[in-house]
Amino acid sequence: MVKLMSFFKRKQGMSVETFQAYWRTKHAEVVVKLPGIRRYVQSHTLLSGYRKGEPVYDGVAEVWVDDTQVMRTQAGTPEYAAVRADEPNFMDVSSMGSIITEEHVIKDGEIPLNAVKNMEFVTHKSDMPIEAFQKHWRDIHGPLGAAIPVVQRYVQSHTRLSVYKAGKTPVYDGVAITWFDDTQAMRISATLAEYETTRADEVNFIDGTQLPFIITTEQVIVD
């Protein structure tokens, strides 16, 4: 399967609570009518994430389908037109970015009840071939992150190589997704030696020292 990841901000003037409620209910009701959806998950930025200002995104939508042909077919349907028509009702459409990804499950743990989900948006080193970046991230960096004991589950979503072969430059090269019991567990992770080892490796394949991220809760709409 392939996964479309879309990330965006809420409509200007809309409260976070109203945005989340609309997205979770009214918009979800439109999206689930799309033909060919295998799984659909919304990740809502925690309300506590707004205490120090606006996060980079208010949420991320993840939609799984069998292949990219399904996406192309969807784009010509009235159901897809209805999804796009509803987006301005709750999101700032100009803020939306998306990537088509393939998932790599690095740590296949159960997602705890009421877990928090950390999503980091990754860009590869500019002088590193994309294939080498993906291999390092998956095969070398992945096990380092999986070794952090309080990480319950760890998935890497890599932007598909076909995007680069088509001459396109995606907004991100992937998203690192980790689940924790709660925000306290996340804070504990940052004090561990395994975490320091993971961070020390980032300079070997990632562009920049501070990855954009949001801390979220999952809303599973279609499973």
TITIVEX-734035 format. One record per atom (N, C-alpha, C): atom name; residue number from 1; z, x, y. Coordinates in pm, whole numbers. Last residue first. Layout:
<atoms>
  atom  seq       w       u       v
    CA  NUM       Z       X       Y
...
</atoms>
This chain:
<atoms>
  atom  seq       w       u       v
     N  223     966   -1031     186
    CA  223    1004    -924      94
     C  223     937    -947     -42
     N  222     961   -1103     523
    CA  222     888   -1122     397
     C  222     920   -1004     307
     N  221    1178   -1028     690
    CA  221    1115   -1159     703
     C  221    1039   -1196     576
     N  220    1465    -864     748
    CA  220    1358    -872     647
     C  220    1303   -1014     648
     N  219    1572    -687    1000
    CA  219    1555    -828     972
     C  219    1437    -838     874
     N  218    1796    -415    1049
    CA  218    1677    -472     987
     C  218    1686    -624     976
     N  217    1900    -263    1351
    CA  217    1934    -340    1232
     C  217    1807    -406    1181
     N  216    1877      76    1488
    CA  216    1842     -65    1471
     C  216    1917    -132    1356
     N  215    1824     315    1726
    CA  215    1913     277    1616
     C  215    1907     126    1607
     N  214    1541     516    1806
    CA  214    1620     396    1828
     C  214    1706     372    1705
     N  213    1404     810    1964
    CA  213    1460     737    1851
     C  213    1523     607    1899
     N  212    1218    1107    2025
    CA  212    1250     970    2065
     C  212    1303     894    1944
     N  211    1367    1423    1958
    CA  211    1277    1318    1914
     C  211    1316    1184    1977
     N  210    1386    1718    2110
    CA  210    1453    1589    2113
     C  210    1353    1480    2077
     N  209    1223    1939    2098
    CA  209    1356    1950    2038
     C  209    1430    1817    2033
     N  208     872    1977    2017
    CA  208     985    1932    2099
     C  208    1115    1937    2024
     N  207     700    1909    1734
    CA  207     679    1943    1874
     C  207     795    1888    1956
     N  206     786    2038    1412
    CA  206     789    1930    1511
     C  206     771    1985    1651
     N  205     805    2257    1242
    CA  205     693    2164    1224
     C  205     684    2053    1329
     N  204    1013    2424    1299
    CA  204     908    2477    1213
     C  204     788    2383    1200
     N  203    1211    2294    1430
    CA  203    1123    2378    1511
     C  203    1006    2432    1430
     N  202    1361    2176    1224
    CA  202    1263    2095    1298
     C  202    1167    2180    1381
     N  201    1560    2324    1105
    CA  201    1425    2332    1048
     C  201    1320    2263    1133
     N  200    1790    2256    1236
    CA  200    1739    2392    1255
     C  200    1596    2405    1204
     N  199    1840    2000    1136
    CA  199    1796    2016    1274
     C  199    1734    2154    1298
     N  198    1923    2069     874
    CA  198    1807    1983     896
     C  198    1752    2002    1037
     N  197    2152    2215     927
    CA  197    2040    2278     857
     C  197    1911    2200     879
     N  196    2309    2017    1044
    CA  196    2270    2134    1123
     C  196    2152    2207    1059
     N  195    2345    1850     820
    CA  195    2273    1801     938
     C  195    2224    1918    1023
     N  194    2500    2011     659
    CA  194    2368    1970     612
     C  194    2281    1918     727
     N  193    2738    2026     801
    CA  193    2654    2146     789
     C  193    2513    2111     745
     N  192    2811    1748    1019
    CA  192    2802    1812     888
     C  192    2708    1932     888
     N  191    2815    1592    1240
    CA  191    2917    1699    1233
     C  191    2903    1783    1107
     N  190    2636    1390    1213
    CA  190    2605    1493    1311
     C  190    2705    1607    1312
     N  189    2762    1214    1038
    CA  189    2651    1298     989
     C  189    2622    1413    1083
     N  188    2940    1077    1201
    CA  188    2992    1176    1106
     C  188    2881    1270    1060
     N  187    2762     907    1327
    CA  187    2835    1006    1406
     C  187    2891    1116    1316
     N  186    2684     752    1108
    CA  186    2585     833    1180
     C  186    2654     942    1260
     N  185    2925     628    1049
    CA  185    2867     720     950
     C  185    2761     808    1014
     N  184    2940     467    1275
    CA  184    3041     571    1253
     C  184    2990     673    1153
     N  183    2738     286    1237
    CA  183    2720     389    1340
     C  183    2824     499    1329
     N  182    2702     253     876
    CA  182    2732     202    1009
     C  182    2715     316    1110
     N  181    2569     351     650
    CA  181    2661     237     638
     C  181    2686     171     773
     N  180    2222     418     725
    CA  180    2362     458     716
     C  180    2448     332     700
     N  179    1889     527     672
    CA  179    1986     418     673
     C  179    2126     474     652
     N  178    1606     655     844
    CA  178    1726     678     763
     C  178    1822     562     781
     N  177    1281     752     892
    CA  177    1369     636     886
     C  177    1485     667     792
     N  176    1044     892    1101
    CA  176    1148     922    1003
     C  176    1252     810    1008
     N  175     705     837    1147
    CA  175     839     790    1181
     C  175     933     826    1067
     N  174     415    1011    1282
    CA  174     495     946    1180
     C  174     630     903    1234
     N  173     280    1100    1494
    CA  173     233    1146    1362
     C  173     315    1087    1249
     N  172     196     869    1756
    CA  172     292     951    1682
     C  172     229     991    1549
     N  171     -49     787    1855
    CA  171      62     801    1950
     C  171     176     882    1888
     N  170    -329     977    1722
    CA  170    -231     868    1720
     C  170    -117     894    1817
     N  169    -643    1042    1803
    CA  169    -512    1104    1823
     C  169    -408     993    1828
     N  168    -940    1049    1596
    CA  168    -844     981    1682
     C  168    -714    1061    1692
     N  167   -1133    1132    1417
    CA  167   -1133    1189    1550
     C  167   -1034    1126    1647
     N  166   -1112    1054    1161
    CA  166   -1198     971    1245
     C  166   -1201    1021    1390
     N  165    -919    1220    1070
    CA  165   -1057    1250    1028
     C  165   -1158    1168    1107
     N  164    -696    1089    1167
    CA  164    -734    1217    1227
     C  164    -879    1251    1194
     N  163    -697     865     998
    CA  163    -695     846    1143
     C  163    -744     973    1213
     N  162    -674     965     743
    CA  162    -804     909     783
     C  162    -812     886     933
     N  161    -407    1025     711
    CA  161    -499    1134     743
     C  161    -634    1082     790
     N  160    -172     799     857
    CA  160    -274     827     756
     C  160    -371     936     802
     N  159     152     901     943
    CA  159      25     847     990
     C  159     -86     892     894
     N  158     418     851     720
    CA  158     321     945     774
     C  158     197     872     823
     N  157     740     781     708
    CA  157     614     708     721
     C  157     516     799     795
     N  156    1001     858     493
    CA  156     908     911     593
     C  156     782     826     591
     N  155    1327     745     430
    CA  155    1183     722     412
     C  155    1108     789     526
     N  154    1632     731     278
    CA  154    1551     812     371
     C  154    1404     793     334
     N  153    1966     608     252
    CA  153    1825     598     215
     C  153    1744     670     320
     N  152    2213     706     332
    CA  152    2205     623     213
     C  152    2062     609     161
     N  151    2371     984     447
    CA  151    2241     916     452
     C  151    2225     838     322
     N  150    2597    1125     392
    CA  150    2616     989     444
     C  150    2484     915     467
     N  149    2506    1382     303
    CA  149    2570    1287     210
     C  149    2583    1145     262
     N  148    2201    1523     329
    CA  148    2311    1478     413
     C  148    2382    1364     340
     N  147    1982    1565     168
    CA  147    2108    1627     126
     C  147    2226    1587     214
     N  146    1765    1461     295
    CA  146    1821    1383     184
     C  146    1957    1437     140
     N  145    1703    1669     469
    CA  145    1759    1545     521
     C  145    1826    1462     414
     N  144    1603    1850     278
    CA  144    1715    1887     365
     C  144    1783    1762     421
     N  143    1385    1717     162
    CA  143    1506    1742      82
     C  143    1627    1784     165
     N  142    1211    1717     403
    CA  142    1262    1597     338
     C  142    1387    1620     254
     N  141    1128    1976     461
    CA  141    1227    1912     546
     C  141    1291    1791     478
     N  140     958    2017     234
    CA  140    1060    2114     273
     C  140    1170    2046     356
     N  139     793    1795     185
    CA  139     838    1878      73
     C  139     950    1976     108
     N  138     740    1652     432
    CA  138     774    1583     307
     C  138     846    1675     207
     N  137     696    1851     626
    CA  137     788    1742     652
     C  137     836    1678     521
     N  136     500    2009     501
    CA  136     631    2066     536
     C  136     733    1955     554
     N  135     291    1821     476
    CA  135     347    1885     357
     C  135     486    1942     386
     N  134     238    1755     742
    CA  134     284    1652     649
     C  134     349    1712     525
     N  133     158    2010     842
    CA  133     272    1938     898
     C  133     326    1837     799
     N  132     -72    2054     693
    CA  132      43    2145     676
     C  132     170    2080     730
     N  131    -233    1849     794
    CA  131    -200    1852     651
     C  131     -78    1940     624
     N  130    -258    1917    1062
    CA  130    -184    1796    1027
     C  130    -147    1795     879
     N  129    -189    2255    1160
    CA  129    -280    2155    1101
     C  129    -200    2036    1049
     N  128     -25    2339    1457
    CA  128      -9    2325    1313
     C  128    -108    2222    1260
     N  127      -1    2349    1727
    CA  127     -78    2456    1664
     C  127     -74    2450    1511
     N  126     167    2139    1797
    CA  126      26    2133    1835
     C  126     -60    2238    1768
     N  125     380    1995    1559
    CA  125     352    2110    1645
     C  125     202    2117    1671
     N  124     382    1629    1556
    CA  124     372    1761    1493
     C  124     347    1870    1597
     N  123     625    1391    1631
    CA  123     498    1450    1673
     C  123     492    1593    1620
     N  122     799    1094    1541
    CA  122     773    1236    1517
     C  122     633    1275    1564
     N  121    1071     903    1608
    CA  121     927     907    1625
     C  121     882    1052    1636
     N  120    1320     766    1404
    CA  120    1281     876    1491
     C  120    1129     891    1490
     N  119    1552     526    1351
    CA  119    1407     547    1348
     C  119    1371     652    1452
     N  118    1818     418    1150
    CA  118    1776     510    1256
     C  118    1627     538    1241
     N  117    1989     138    1084
    CA  117    1863     204    1048
     C  117    1818     288    1167
     N  116    2293      29     939
    CA  116    2215      62    1057
     C  116    2099     151    1013
     N  115    2382    -244     714
    CA  115    2350    -104     745
     C  115    2285     -91     882
     N  114    2468    -480     601
    CA  114    2498    -455     742
     C  114    2474    -309     783
     N  113    2478    -338     281
    CA  113    2491    -460     360
     C  113    2535    -423     501
     N  112    2273     -45     231
    CA  112    2402    -116     234
     C  112    2393    -244     315
     N  111    2004       3      25
    CA  111    2038     -21     164
     C  111    2168    -100     169
     N  110    2010     254    -229
    CA  110    2022     114    -190
     C  110    2057     104     -40
     N  109    1786     539    -215
    CA  109    1915     473    -229
     C  109    1909     327    -189
     N  108    1595     760    -250
    CA  108    1573     622    -292
     C  108    1706     553    -319
     N  107    1471     969     -25
    CA  107    1599     940     -91
     C  107    1601     792    -122
     N  106    1198     955      30
    CA  106    1261    1085       8
     C  106    1394    1069     -65
     N  105     907     793       1
    CA  105    1051     769     -18
     C  105    1115     902     -57
     N  104     659     766     221
    CA  104     711     861     123
     C  104     862     840     115
     N  103     391     551     318
    CA  103     533     578     299
     C  103     559     684     194
     N  102     143     578     562
    CA  102     173     576     420
     C  102     318     621     403
     N  101      34     383     849
    CA  101     108     487     779
     C  101     106     469     628
     N  100     -93     340    1163
    CA  100    -111     300    1024
     C  100     -59     414     938
     N   99      80     263    1463
    CA   99      23     362    1374
     C   99      10     301    1235
     N   98      97     155    1806
    CA   98     100     130    1662
     C   98      38     247    1587
     N   97     261      32    2104
    CA   97     182     131    2031
     C   97     190     100    1883
     N   96     309    -158    2396
    CA   96     299    -154    2251
     C   96     210     -41    2202
     N   95     321    -200    2664
    CA   95     410     -97    2609
     C   95     386     -73    2460
     N   94     163    -413    2725
    CA   94     117    -281    2768
     C   94     201    -168    2711
     N   93     313    -630    2645
    CA   93     200    -589    2561
     C   93     152    -449    2598
     N   92     626    -686    2626
    CA   92     541    -621    2724
     C   92     425    -560    2646
     N   91     696    -997    2451
    CA   91     687    -851    2461
     C   91     601    -809    2580
     N   90     692   -1273    2454
    CA   90     821   -1207    2438
     C   90     815   -1055    2452
     N   89     442   -1375    2505
    CA   89     556   -1465    2526
     C   89     691   -1395    2514
     N   88     243   -1199    2431
    CA   88     291   -1195    2570
     C   88     410   -1286    2599
     N   87     209   -1278    2149
    CA   87     279   -1156    2188
     C   87     325   -1154    2333
     N   86      49   -1494    2090
    CA   86     192   -1518    2108
     C   86     266   -1396    2163
     N   85    -204   -1393    2053
    CA   85    -183   -1485    2164
     C   85     -35   -1507    2193
     N   84    -173   -1247    1818
    CA   84    -197   -1176    1943
     C   84    -171   -1265    2064
     N   83    -135   -1462    1638
    CA   83     -33   -1358    1654
     C   83     -50   -1289    1788
     N   82    -379   -1596    1662
    CA   82    -256   -1664    1703
     C   82    -142   -1565    1723
     N   81    -553   -1411    1555
    CA   81    -569   -1448    1696
     C   81    -442   -1516    1747
     N   80    -465   -1423    1291
    CA   80    -445   -1300    1368
     C   80    -457   -1328    1517
     N   79    -550   -1680    1228
    CA   79    -408   -1647    1219
     C   79    -376   -1521    1298
     N   78    -826   -1667    1242
    CA   78    -754   -1740    1348
     C   78    -604   -1712    1345
     N   77    -944   -1329    1161
    CA   77    -895   -1463    1126
     C   77    -829   -1532    1244
     N   76   -1016   -1068    1183
    CA   76   -1118   -1168    1212
     C   76   -1073   -1310    1186
     N   75    -805    -914    1101
    CA   75    -840    -910    1243
     C   75    -946   -1014    1281
     N   74    -799    -933     822
    CA   74    -703   -1009     903
     C   74    -750   -1022    1047
     N   73    -992    -741     755
    CA   73   -1017    -883     729
     C   73    -926    -971     813
     N   72    -860    -508     829
    CA   72    -987    -542     893
     C   72   -1021    -690     873
     N   71    -642    -521     654
    CA   71    -621    -524     799
     C   71    -748    -564     873
     N   70    -773    -497     410
    CA   70    -700    -620     439
     C   70    -677    -632     589
     N   69    -861    -237     433
    CA   69    -961    -345     432
     C   69    -895    -479     459
     N   68    -636     -83     403
    CA   68    -686    -104     539
     C   68    -795    -211     545
     N   67    -427    -253     156
    CA   67    -511    -143     204
     C   67    -564    -177     343
     N   66    -212    -434     118
    CA   66    -263    -354       7
     C   66    -343    -233      54
     N   65      47    -409     370
    CA   65     -66    -476     306
     C   65    -122    -382     198
     N   64     340    -450     566
    CA   64     276    -385     453
     C   64     162    -472     400
     N   63     462    -397     883
    CA   63     387    -491     800
     C   63     313    -414     692
     N   62     722    -371    1106
    CA   62     657    -305     994
     C   62     592    -411     905
     N   61     809    -333    1444
    CA   61     763    -424    1339
     C   61     690    -343    1232
     N   60    1083    -235    1635
    CA   60     968    -190    1557
     C   60     936    -297    1453
     N   59    1224    -256    1970
    CA   59    1214    -284    1827
     C   59    1087    -229    1767
     N   58    1243    -161    2219
    CA   58    1335    -268    2184
     C   58    1327    -304    2036
     N   57    1230     193    2286
    CA   57    1170      68    2239
     C   57    1280     -33    2211
     N   56    1398     368    2424
    CA   56    1254     389    2432
     C   56    1177     265    2385
     N   55    1660     182    2595
    CA   55    1607     265    2486
     C   55    1455     275    2497
     N   54    1806     189    2915
    CA   54    1704     130    2830
     C   54    1661     227    2720
     N   53    2163     262    2924
    CA   53    2029     246    2980
     C   53    1933     190    2878
     N   52    2392     274    2779
    CA   52    2362     388    2865
     C   52    2222     381    2926
     N   51    2391      38    2634
    CA   51    2506      67    2721
     C   51    2477     178    2819
     N   50    2204     -25    2450
    CA   50    2168     -48    2591
     C   50    2280     -10    2686
     N   49    2299      -5    2195
    CA   49    2206      99    2239
     C   49    2165      86    2385
     N   48    2434    -231    2132
    CA   48    2513    -119    2185
     C   48    2424      -6    2237
     N   47    2236    -380    2014
    CA   47    2276    -414    2150
     C   47    2358    -303    2213
     N   46    1992    -195    1832
    CA   46    2130    -243    1845
     C   46    2162    -274    1992
     N   45    1660    -307    1797
    CA   45    1752    -208    1855
     C   45    1890    -269    1873
     N   44    1547    -438    1496
    CA   44    1591    -470    1631
     C   44    1689    -363    1680
     N   43    1279    -445    1297
    CA   43    1397    -361    1324
     C   43    1432    -376    1471
     N   42    1134    -660    1060
    CA   42    1159    -632    1202
     C   42    1284    -545    1212
     N   41     899    -658     800
    CA   41    1035    -625     843
     C   41    1036    -603     994
     N   40     719    -777     537
    CA   40     726    -780     683
     C   40     873    -763     723
     N   39     477    -742     276
    CA   39     616    -727     323
     C   39     613    -724     475
     N   38     220    -830     235
    CA   38     305    -806     119
     C   38     453    -796     157
     N   37     -29   -1037     367
    CA   37      96    -965     393
     C   37     177    -952     265
     N   36    -262   -1190     328
    CA   36    -254   -1056     270
     C   36    -127    -978     297
     N   35    -300   -1370     633
    CA   35    -335   -1352     492
     C   35    -315   -1207     448
     N   34     -31   -1473     838
    CA   34    -141   -1380     820
     C   34    -174   -1365     671
     N   33     199   -1617     856
    CA   33      79   -1691     817
     C   33     -42   -1601     798
     N   32     393   -1456     960
    CA   32     394   -1477     814
     C   32     273   -1556     765
     N   31     351   -1472    1238
    CA   31     307   -1354    1164
     C   31     298   -1381    1014
     N   30     472   -1714    1312
    CA   30     328   -1697    1331
     C   30     277   -1582    1242
     N   29     738   -1674    1258
    CA   29     672   -1789    1196
     C   29     520   -1779    1208
     N   28     795   -1462    1427
    CA   28     790   -1438    1282
     C   28     718   -1552    1211
     N   27     807   -1593    1671
    CA   27     696   -1502    1644
     C   27     684   -1475    1494
     N   26    1042   -1757    1632
    CA   26     912   -1815    1667
     C   26     796   -1721    1635
     N   25    1241   -1551    1518
    CA   25    1214   -1689    1476
     C   25    1071   -1732    1507
     N   24    1251   -1292    1614
    CA   24    1302   -1317    1479
     C   24    1262   -1456    1429
     N   23    1158   -1321    1878
    CA   23    1084   -1238    1782
     C   23    1123   -1274    1638
     N   22    1362   -1479    1988
    CA   22    1223   -1528    1984
     C   22    1144   -1452    1878
     N   21    1587   -1312    1960
    CA   21    1585   -1444    1898
     C   21    1442   -1496    1885
     N   20    1516   -1087    2112
    CA   20    1540   -1074    1968
     C   20    1533   -1209    1897
     N   19    1489   -1203    2370
    CA   19    1378   -1134    2306
     C   19    1398   -1129    2155
     N   18    1750   -1289    2414
    CA   18    1642   -1388    2407
     C   18    1520   -1329    2338
     N   17    1884   -1041    2416
    CA   17    1922   -1144    2319
     C   17    1811   -1248    2302
     N   16    1765    -910    2632
    CA   16    1751    -854    2498
     C   16    1780    -962    2393
     N   15    1595   -1126    2865
    CA   15    1714   -1059    2814
     C   15    1689   -1009    2672
     N   14    1308   -1063    3059
    CA   14    1366   -1131    2943
     C   14    1488   -1055    2895
     N   13    1191    -907    3252
    CA   13    1275   -1018    3295
     C   13    1342   -1093    3183
     N   12     906    -826    3066
    CA   12     987    -799    3184
     C   12    1063    -925    3226
     N   11     935    -842    2712
    CA   11     871    -889    2835
     C   11     964    -867    2954
     N   10    1039    -541    2539
    CA   10    1040    -684    2565
     C   10     968    -716    2697
     N    9     834    -282    2394
    CA    9     942    -327    2480
     C    9     929    -478    2501
     N    8     749    -154    2062
    CA    8     722    -216    2192
     C    8     851    -247    2266
     N    7     551     -71    1780
    CA    7     675     -50    1856
     C    7     649     -92    1999
     N    6     439    -111    1448
    CA    6     417    -139    1590
     C    6     551    -132    1662
     N    5     290       5    1162
    CA    5     412       9    1240
     C    5     377     -12    1387
     N    4     151     -93     863
    CA    4     129     -90    1007
     C    4     265     -94    1076
     N    3     109      69     559
    CA    3     203      -1     647
     C    3     163      18     792
     N    2     -41      27     236
    CA    2     -32      92     366
     C    2      56       5     455
     N    1       0      83    -120
    CA    1       0       0       0
     C    1       0      87     126
</atoms>
